[in-house]
Amino acid sequence: MLSSRYRPWHVPIFLGKYAWLRARKRPVLLNFEVTMRCNARCGFCDYWKTPADTRDTEIAEFAAIAKEFSPMLITFTGGEPTLRRDLEQIVAAVRKSVRYTYVQLITHGGMLSIDRAQSLWDAGVDQFNISLDYLDDRHDNARGIPGLAEKILALVPRMRDVGIGGVRFNTVIKRDNLDQLIPIAERAAELGGGVNFSLYTDFKNGNREHLVEHAQHAQLEQVIRELLAFKQQRRGVITNSDYYLEQIPRYVRGEMTEPCQSGRTTIHIDPQGHVRRCPDFAPDGPWQSYRGYQPIDCNACYYACRGEAQAPLRLMSRIRDVMA
């Protein structure tokens, strides 16, 4: 899903850059983890335990890294990236350093006002990815931020009204929100935005409470069929590839055995400028030491970043998604 900054003629440019990066075996997506600090209290993530004084070791010079890799996609993530008061300056510097790149921001939305969203949009963010796992106060309870779901659902249309043309929800598929997936997609469509789904796994901190249970496999498969049907009817709302959604039941059933491609098309740069193949792996050294990653025998997760990395390029399907 392109933001309102782009036009249909940009699509072949981005496709060309994608082919160029893959041919050179360079990352297509660069994830800048600008901080590991977070003011939410999610039970499935321990970033909120990061000491406040780690801000003293967070680098600001991400532009040189972006220029070196020149990826097609750049994501600012964390932790909670909006805790960085200099985030606009970082975004603007990165934006200027790379031609033809699509800039995304992942946030829980708790600190995102209309003014902050506007300043980040003006700095160069193309797309705001706002976490939303439920449409009611279950989301507030899961994130430890009272009133969060209501705030997000009120903020998104205001963002659209002021011309911020790239907003989508990031929704984690969990044991207790299978009934929310279609309603979230429908609400995203109503608000003129999109939604990206990712499967919960306990790799991050060992919390198995949110894993889809064996008794729910049939329900999960039915919901995935409904999401795929919705995607066919409303191209551009659900931004996952068909392949990623199709493979979720297979992963949950324990049938996935192929190596993980993480680190080949996507890499992560932590707040100290170190590189890693996956957000849940330890850093491997300064970003200058990157020489590429080989596939590994790991089935600890099926995040979208892993599943989309190993998805085949179904050209017409993905073009329809983007053009929509």
KAUR-V34136 format. One record per residue. RES is the residue in one small letter. PSI is psi in whole degrees, -180 to 180 (* if undefined). Layout:
BEGIN
res & psi
RES & PSI
RES & PSI
END
This chain:
BEGIN
res & psi
m & 111
l & 153
s & 177
s & -7
r & -21
y & 158
r & 167
p & -31
w & -12
h & -23
v & -50
p & -28
i & -46
f & -39
l & -39
g & -41
k & -39
y & -48
a & -39
w & -43
l & -43
r & -38
a & -33
r & 1
k & 45
r & 152
p & 138
v & -36
l & 129
l & 117
n & 115
f & 107
e & 89
v & -17
t & 152
m & 3
r & 149
c & 142
n & 8
a & 175
r & 55
c & 134
g & -18
f & 10
c & 141
d & 12
y & -30
w & -14
k & -4
t & 126
p & 143
a & -30
d & -3
t & -14
r & -25
d & -19
t & 2
e & 126
i & 161
a & -12
e & 70
f & -16
a & -40
a & -36
i & -45
a & -41
k & -39
e & -43
f & -29
s & 58
p & 168
m & -31
l & 139
i & 131
t & 130
f & 122
t & -168
g & -141
g & -164
e & 104
p & -27
t & -5
l & -21
r & 115
r & -22
d & 20
l & -40
e & -42
q & -39
i & -47
v & -47
a & -41
a & -42
v & -43
r & -41
k & -20
s & -13
v & 132
r & 142
y & 65
t & 150
y & 120
v & 125
q & 154
l & 127
i & 125
t & 152
h & -12
g & -6
g & -26
m & 11
l & 103
s & 171
i & -35
d & -41
r & -40
a & -42
q & -42
s & -35
l & -37
w & -45
d & -31
a & -22
g & 6
v & 126
d & -29
q & 131
f & 122
n & 106
i & 124
s & 131
l & 109
d & -16
y & 156
l & 2
d & -164
d & -3
r & -32
h & -40
d & -44
n & -40
a & -35
r & -13
g & 26
i & 105
p & 138
g & 13
l & -47
a & -45
e & -42
k & -46
i & -47
l & -23
a & -31
l & -39
v & -49
p & -31
r & -38
m & -44
r & -39
d & -31
v & 6
g & 10
i & 104
g & 21
g & 95
v & 132
r & 160
f & 145
n & 115
t & 126
v & 124
i & 118
k & 173
r & -42
d & 15
n & 20
l & -29
d & -8
q & -13
l & -50
i & -46
p & -36
i & -42
a & -42
e & -41
r & -40
a & -43
a & -42
e & -36
l & 0
g & 24
g & -153
g & -179
v & 140
n & 129
f & 147
s & 143
l & 134
y & 136
t & 164
d & 16
f & -33
k & -48
n & 14
g & 6
n & 109
r & 1
e & -31
h & 3
l & 140
v & 129
e & 161
h & -39
a & -13
q & 3
h & -43
a & -40
q & -42
l & -46
e & -39
q & -43
v & -39
i & -40
r & -40
e & -39
l & -42
l & -39
a & -42
f & -43
k & -39
q & -36
q & -31
r & 66
r & 137
g & -14
v & -57
i & 119
t & -3
n & 155
s & 155
d & -41
y & -47
y & -48
l & -42
e & -33
q & -12
i & -50
p & -37
r & -42
y & -45
v & -34
r & -5
g & 23
e & -3
m & 123
t & -8
e & 152
p & 154
c & 133
q & 4
s & 138
g & -10
r & -50
t & -17
t & 139
i & 162
h & 136
i & 121
d & 176
p & -16
q & 4
g & 18
h & 151
v & 146
r & 156
r & -25
c & 147
p & -19
d & 12
f & 156
a & 152
p & 151
d & 1
g & 177
p & 151
w & -27
q & -18
s & -4
y & 126
r & 15
g & 157
y & 147
q & 153
p & 147
i & 157
d & 85
c & 126
n & 32
a & -19
c & 167
y & 53
y & 160
a & -33
c & -32
r & -49
g & -39
e & -30
a & -32
q & 4
a & 136
p & 152
l & 94
r & 91
l & -52
m & -37
s & -45
r & -36
i & -42
r & -39
d & -47
v & -46
m & -29
a & *
END
